Amino acid sequence: MGQIIQFVSKSERERIRLIQEARAIYDSIFPPNDPAVEPRDKASIIRAASGDVGNLA
């Protein structure tokens, strides 16, 4: 009942897509040292794209 739907502009979606693509390329070149570490999920990328960079590893 109390759900809030946030509008995400086309340019913001494109920015998020480019960040995800760049991260995938980076990880393919420089794989993480610890395979047990969880891969970054979309939520952390979206938080980073929204300016909440305090949660990035």
Backbone hydrogen bonds, N-H to C=O, Kabsch-Sander energy under -0.5 kcal/mol:
donor,donor_aa,acceptor,acceptor_aa,energy
6,Q,4,I,-0.6
9,S,7,F,-0.5
13,R,9,S,-2.3
14,E,10,K,-2.2
15,R,11,S,-2.2
16,I,12,E,-2.4
17,R,13,R,-2.4
18,L,14,E,-2.5
19,I,15,R,-2.1
20,Q,16,I,-2.4
21,E,17,R,-2.4
22,A,18,L,-2.6
23,R,19,I,-2.4
24,A,20,Q,-2.2
25,I,21,E,-2.2
26,Y,22,A,-2.7
27,D,23,R,-2.8
28,S,24,A,-1.6
29,I,25,I,-1.6
30,F,26,Y,-3.5
37,V,34,D,-1.8
45,I,41,D,-1.5
46,I,42,K,-2.8
47,R,43,A,-2.5
48,A,44,S,-2.0
49,A,45,I,-2.6
50,S,46,I,-1.6
51,G,48,A,-1.1
52,D,47,R,-2.6
53,V,51,G,-1.4
55,N,52,D,-0.8
56,L,53,V,-1.2
